[in-house]
Amino acid sequence: MLAAAQSEFLSADELRDLTQRARRADQAAELTAMGIPHLEQRGRLLVSRFHVRERLAGHTMAQGQGINWSAIR
């Protein structure tokens, strides 16, 4: 029997377990301190399972600064 497919993003319970925080603002601060990229969208924190796995494996993720429009000619 196949396991149910997981969402690309952590659930609210998984996020609470990871950060050991209940409030969204505290969770976001903890994620930042842990170096895990995240987004807030429609009142919810979005955290990619991929980024969590990478961080737990000891890899760091570079935070993008957006497109460097001056480099495009």
trRosetta pair geometry for C-beta under 8 A, 3 or more apart (Angstrom, degrees):
i j d omega theta_ij theta_ji phi_ij phi_ji
6 49 6.8 67 126 -59 130 162
7 10 7.9 -156 85 -49 109 7
7 11 7.0 112 40 -62 131 79
7 49 7.9 145 96 -29 62 122
8 48 6.2 -31 156 -133 89 77
8 49 6.3 -135 -174 14 41 102
8 50 7.7 -17 -166 -11 85 99
9 46 5.1 -64 -129 -153 140 77
9 47 6.1 111 -157 60 82 48
9 48 6.3 -56 -100 -93 65 41
9 49 7.0 -152 -107 -26 15 81
10 14 4.1 -132 -167 94 97 122
10 15 4.8 126 118 -60 126 81
10 18 6.8 -39 -153 -7 161 141
10 47 4.6 -11 21 74 117 106
10 48 8.0 13 -15 67 84 3
10 49 6.4 139 -59 -75 73 72
10 52 6.7 80 -56 -32 124 150
11 14 4.7 95 49 8 76 102
11 15 6.9 -139 93 -6 39 88
12 15 5.7 -55 -147 37 30 113
12 16 6.4 32 153 -20 64 106
12 44 7.9 -85 -80 -143 97 101
13 16 5.7 -54 -149 36 31 112
13 17 6.4 32 152 -18 65 105
14 17 5.6 -53 -148 37 33 113
14 18 6.2 34 154 -21 66 107
15 18 5.7 -52 -144 35 30 112
15 19 6.2 3 166 4 65 113
15 27 5.8 40 157 -159 109 141
15 45 6.1 133 -149 81 156 123
15 47 6.0 136 -103 23 105 136
16 19 6.6 -68 -136 51 23 92
16 20 7.6 72 169 -97 55 16
16 21 6.9 -127 -136 73 60 44
16 22 6.1 30 -130 -102 111 54
16 27 7.3 -66 -90 -96 50 126
17 20 7.5 13 -170 -68 24 55
18 31 8.0 45 118 -88 121 86
18 47 7.7 -143 63 115 160 162
18 52 6.8 -74 -125 -133 148 131
19 26 7.2 139 148 122 130 82
19 27 4.5 130 69 -131 171 74
19 30 4.0 118 -150 88 103 147
19 31 6.4 -50 -91 -51 120 76
19 34 7.9 -121 -105 -14 77 139
20 30 7.3 -176 50 -141 75 162
21 26 3.8 -150 -172 117 139 112
21 27 4.7 -166 83 -71 119 64
21 29 7.9 121 -75 56 176 92
21 30 5.4 179 -4 -13 136 143
22 26 7.2 33 52 59 49 133
22 27 7.9 -119 86 -48 8 104
23 26 4.3 80 69 12 96 108
23 27 6.7 -162 93 -11 47 86
24 27 5.5 -54 -146 35 32 114
24 28 6.3 34 156 -21 66 103
24 40 7.4 90 168 -120 122 118
24 43 7.8 -92 -93 -179 171 62
24 44 7.9 -121 -122 -130 132 29
24 45 5.8 177 -149 -32 93 111
25 28 5.8 -51 -149 34 31 112
25 29 6.5 31 152 -18 63 105
26 29 5.7 -52 -148 36 34 112
26 30 6.3 34 153 -19 65 106
27 30 5.7 -56 -148 38 31 111
27 31 6.3 33 153 -21 65 105
27 45 5.8 -122 108 -12 127 166
28 31 5.7 -52 -147 35 31 112
28 32 6.4 33 153 -20 63 104
28 38 6.5 -146 -126 88 74 137
28 40 6.7 -17 -94 -60 135 117
28 45 6.1 -155 -74 -104 86 128
29 32 5.7 -53 -151 35 31 113
29 33 6.4 31 151 -18 64 106
30 33 5.6 -54 -148 37 33 112
30 34 6.2 28 153 -15 66 109
31 34 5.7 -60 -146 42 31 108
31 36 4.6 -86 -164 70 84 103
31 37 7.9 -38 157 98 113 5
31 38 4.7 14 141 -7 156 140
31 45 7.4 168 -16 -172 154 138
31 47 6.5 -129 -123 -101 142 127
32 35 7.7 39 178 -70 31 28
32 36 7.8 -91 -65 51 21 65
32 38 7.8 -95 -58 32 67 111
34 55 6.4 68 148 168 100 148
35 55 6.0 164 90 -129 94 121
35 60 5.9 -57 166 -135 144 84
35 61 6.7 150 156 37 92 85
36 47 6.4 27 144 -147 122 113
36 51 5.5 117 -158 137 82 112
36 52 6.1 29 -137 -90 134 63
36 55 5.1 -66 -86 -31 90 164
36 61 7.6 69 -126 28 36 132
37 47 7.9 153 94 -132 53 68
37 48 7.3 7 82 24 97 109
37 51 5.3 -112 47 -141 89 155
37 61 5.6 -88 -19 107 111 145
37 63 6.5 158 -94 -103 107 83
38 45 5.5 0 174 -172 128 98
38 46 6.3 159 -164 77 73 53
38 47 4.7 -25 -109 -88 104 82
38 51 7.9 -164 -65 91 64 154
39 45 7.4 149 80 -157 41 52
39 46 4.6 -11 62 54 91 108
40 43 7.5 9 179 -115 94 11
40 44 7.1 163 -154 79 60 32
40 45 5.7 -33 -98 -96 72 59
40 46 7.4 179 -91 12 20 80
41 44 6.1 -32 71 63 65 82
41 46 5.6 9 21 -16 112 124
47 51 6.7 -115 -176 67 73 121
47 52 6.4 65 152 -50 110 111
48 51 4.3 88 71 4 100 102
48 52 7.0 -168 95 -5 55 82
49 52 5.7 -57 -151 38 36 111
49 53 6.2 36 154 -19 69 106
50 53 5.9 -57 -149 37 28 110
50 54 6.3 27 155 -18 64 109
51 54 5.7 -53 -144 38 31 113
51 55 6.2 29 157 -18 65 107
51 61 6.1 -19 -140 -45 97 160
52 55 5.9 -57 -147 38 29 108
52 56 6.2 25 157 -15 65 109
53 56 5.9 -59 -145 40 28 108
53 57 6.3 26 155 -18 64 110
54 57 5.7 -62 -150 38 28 110
54 59 4.5 -66 177 67 86 121
54 61 6.4 81 108 -59 137 106
55 58 7.8 87 179 -41 31 10
55 59 6.7 -92 -84 67 31 69
55 60 7.5 57 -114 -105 73 39
55 61 6.9 -56 -71 -10 91 107
65 68 7.7 47 87 -63 106 86
67 72 7.8 1 167 -23 111 128
68 71 4.3 45 110 3 111 117
68 72 7.6 152 100 -17 67 84
69 72 5.8 -56 -160 28 46 112
